[in-house]
Amino acid sequence: MLPFKVEFRYTLKVNICMLSRYYTLKQYLQNRFGEKLHRVTLEGGFTCPNRDGTKAVGGCTFCTDDGSSSGARNPAHTISAQLADGIEKQGKRFGINQFIAYLQSFTNTYADVDYLRTIYNQAVSDERVKVLAIGSRPDCVPDKVIDLFEEYTARGLELWVDIGVQSSHNKTLDLINRAHTYEDFTDAVKRIKARKNPLLRVCTHVILGLPEETPEMMLKTAESLAEQDIDDLKIHQLCIFKGTAMEIDYLNGDLSVIERDEYIKILADFIARIPEKVVIQRVMGEGKVGELIAPEWADHGMKQKFLHEFHKYLDENDIRQGGLMAPLP
């Protein structure tokens, strides 16, 4: 039980306010906090169990050496210094006073709880931070870490557990060297949601277009996720980055990527299978300048063009989030 009353400015009955064909992060933040919050991405200096030899080596075959870092902060600086720098820059640029502190790269729950606490405390050391988002893996969210999460929600902070699962197919997870199973994901979600804490949210990451996956397999992942009690979803297309294991396969002609029009169609069908209550935080991934090899349509600065085409496709085909699910009673 939380020691205070949590008041939300929205209800599911508004049917995602009918402001969009899918429930966007912008809508959620506006309803929840009264304005759009911006992320301050922080580098925590972690690694992953499929990198350090605990479960595997080399990391995910799609991941860069810096853990797909945004590159926005200097990892040599303390978390507090990174946060102060990010808030100053974001505040001036967007004129906002509320922020999301986001520990993104690698597995930010993969350490002793006492050490995690020192990192998280720095990440929320400014009172303007309203959300702490923590990137992790399904097999790195033990109960003692969930207990730690609740120390922060007890302060009134919203905490997003960003869990990368990428696919519901264990064959795919093995192929890309994830070194965990889809069952690890469902177990993590079940244990997090068992806390019945409205400030503790599960944000799931998936990648469409992974090696050897058919469109039917991708949509099966959507149907599997629809059965889980998740709150948020980030959807990415497969990107090939310099320095990754996938780069070699791509350059050798053993791996292909989804073209934009095909991805738009699959993405639309995917979202139509996701419950309306789930916030769709992201629908595509962009590459950093000079880092992306393929697809060309996802290069840095191409996001708005993609979103225009995607929203146009949804309108022309009358597709809505949850549209291919049975209506709620």
N, C-alpha and C positions, 0 to 999 in steps of 0.2 A: 504494500500500500504506500502510495506517495504521500509525503508529509504536507502536501499542499494541493489545492484544487487546480487542475489543468483545464483551461478554457480554450477550446478550438473555435475558430471563426468559420467553420464550414461543417457540413454534414454530407453524408453519402447520398442523402435524398435529393440533393440538388442535381444529381446526375452529371457530375463534374461541371456544373454550371453552364453546360452547353456552349462554352466559350470556344471550344476547339473539338476536332474530331478525335483527339486523345487528350488525356489528362497530363498537362505539361508541368514541369517543375516551376515555371514562372507562375502558373495558376496556384499551385500549392503554396508557394512562399508568400504570394500576395494575400491569400486567404488566411494563412497561418500567422504571418508576421506584419502584414500591412504594407509590405514593400518587397521588392526583389532583393535577396541577399546575394552577395558575390563570394565565391570561394577564394580563400587564401591557401594555396597549395604549399604544404610543408614537407621537408625531407627529413625523415626520422632516422636514417642510417641503418635500416633493418636489412635482413636477407630473407630467404625462403627455404623451406625444408627440401625443396626439389633443386636447390642450388648448392647447399652446403654439405650434401652427402647424407643428410639424415634420412631422406627418402629417395633421393635421386641427385643427379648433378646436371649442370647445364641450364637449369630453369626451363620455363615454357618455351617451346620452339618459336613462338611469335614474339617473345619479349626481348627487349634490348638490354644491354649490359647495365644501364642505369634504371632498370625496372620500369621502363616506359614512363619515366619521369617527365613532368611538364617542362622542367628546366627553369622554372620561374624563380626558384630560391636557391641560394648557395648552401649546399649540404654541410659545408665546413662551419657555418654559423650555428649558434644555438637555436633551438626551436623558438624561444622567446624573441630573439633578434629577427628571425625569419618572419615571425608573426607581425612584429612591429613594422617591418619593411613592407610587407604585403598590405597591411591595413592602411598605411600612409599612401601607398600608390593607388590602391583600389578606391580608397575614400576620395582622393582628389579627382580621380578619373570619372567616377560614377556618382559622386555626391551622396554616398550612402553612409549609414552609421551602424549597420548590423552585418555580421559576417559569418561565413561558414569556414571553420578551420578544418582543412582536409589533409590528412596523412595518406598520401596516395601510393607512392612507389613501394614495391615489394610487399612483405607481409607485416603489417604494423601491429600485430598481436603476438608475434613470434619472439617472445622474450619473457624473462621473469616478471611477475606482476609488479613487484616493487619498482623495477626499471621502467615498465610501461607507465606506471603512475607518474614518475618524474617527467616523462615525455608528454603525457596527456595534460598534466598540470600546466606545463609551459604553453601548450597549444590553446588553452582556455584562459590564459593569464590576463587577457584584456576583456573587460566586461562587455565589450561590443560583440564578442563572439557569442552567438546564440545557438549554433549547431556545431558539434564535433563529429566529423565524418572520418571513419577509420577503415582503410583498405585492408582486406584480409583474405583468407582462404577458408574453405569449409572445414578443413581438418586442423585449424589453428584457432578455434574459438571454444576452449574448454570452459567449464562452468565457473572456474575462479576468475576468468577474464570477463565473463558476463557479469559476475558480481562487481568487478571493477567498473564496468560500464554504468552500473546502477548508482555508483557513487556520484557520477556526473549528472545523471538524470535527477537524482535527489536534490541537486542544486537548482533544478529548473531548466537545465540545458537539454536540448534535443540531441540524441546521439544516433547517428546512422552507421550501421555496420555494413560496409560495402564488401559483399562477398562475391568474389569471382568464381563462377562455376563454369561458364562458357558454353557448356552443352550438357544435355541430359543423357548422352550416350557414352557409356564407359569405354567403348572401343575408341571413340574420338579422344577422350581424355587421356587414354594410354598413348595414343598416336602423337599427341602434342606434349607429352611428358608432364602432365599435371601432377601425377603421383597422388591423386586422391580419386574417390568415386563420387558418383551422383548421390549415392546413399549417404556419404559424409555430409553432403549439402543438406539433404532433407532432415538429417539428424540435427545439424546445427540450427536450422530454422526452427525446428520443433522445440529445441531447448531455449532458444532466445524468446520465442513467442509464448512459451509457458510462463514467463514472468508477468504476462498481462500488463505490461508497462507501456502506456501510450506514447511515452517519449523515447522509447527504444525501438528503432525502425530497422528493418532489414532491406537493404538495397542490393539487388542481384545484378551481376554483370554477365552478359552473354555475347558471343561472337557468332555472326552468321557468315557462312562460307568457309568453314573450317575444312581441312583436307578430307576428301572422300565422303563428305556429307551431301546428301541430296536435299532438294527443297522439302521433300516429305519429311526427312529427318529433322530439319530445322523447325518445321511446324510442329513436329512431335515434341520438341523441346518446349515450345510455347504452351502446348497442352499440358505438359508435365508441370511447368511453372505455375499454370493456372490452378493447379491442385494444391499449391503451397501457400502458406499464409505470409506472403511477402508484401511489403509496402511500396517499394520503389523498384524501378528496373532501368538499367542502362544497356542499350543495344548498340553494338558496334558491328561494322562489316570487317572482314579479315583484311588487315593491312600488312604489307611486306615491308619491313624496315631494314635499313643497313645494319650489318653486323649480327643479324639473327640467324638461327639455324634454317629458318624458312627461306632466307635470301638465297641460299645455295640451291635449294630445290626449285625455287622460282626461276633462277637464272639458267638452270639446267633443263628447264621445260617440264619438270615433273610436278609442278604445282601452278594452278591458275587462280585468278581472283574474280569476283563477281563484277560484272559491268553495272553501271549505274541504274539503267532501266530495269534490269533483272533484280537488283537489290531492292529497288523501290517496290516492286511487286511482292517480293517475299516479305519485306518489312511490313507492308500493309496487311498482308494475310496473317503475319505473326501477331501484330498488335490487335487485330480483330479477334484473336483467341485469348487475349489477356483481360482479366476482369477490370471493370471500369474504375474500381477503387484504387488500383495500382497507379502510382505516379510514374510516368514515362520520363525519366530524367534526361535521357539522351537517345538519339536515333541514328547517330553516325559517329565515326571517329575521324579525326583529322591528324595528319602527320606534321611533325615539327619541320621547320624550314631546313631543307637539305637532308632530311632523314628518310622520308618516304620514297620507296621504290615503286610501289603499286598499291591500289589503283590510282591513276592520274586524277580522277575526279574527286579524290579525297585529300588532295594536297592542301597545304595551309592556305586559308582564305577562301576556300570553296564551299564552306558550310552554308552560307545564305542561299547560294544558287541551288544547292541540293535541297534545302528545306522548301524553297519555292516549288521545285518540281515535285517533291513528295506530297506537299499539301494540295497541289493541283491534282495529282493522281487520286488522292483520297476523295476530293470533291467530285471529280468526274465519275468516279466509280461508287460513290455514296458508301464509303467504308468508314466505320467508326470502331473505336476501341471497344472490345467486348461484343461486337456485332455478330460474331459467329459462335457466341455462347448462349446457353439457355437463359432466358430472362430471370432475374431474381424474383422470388415470391413476394 
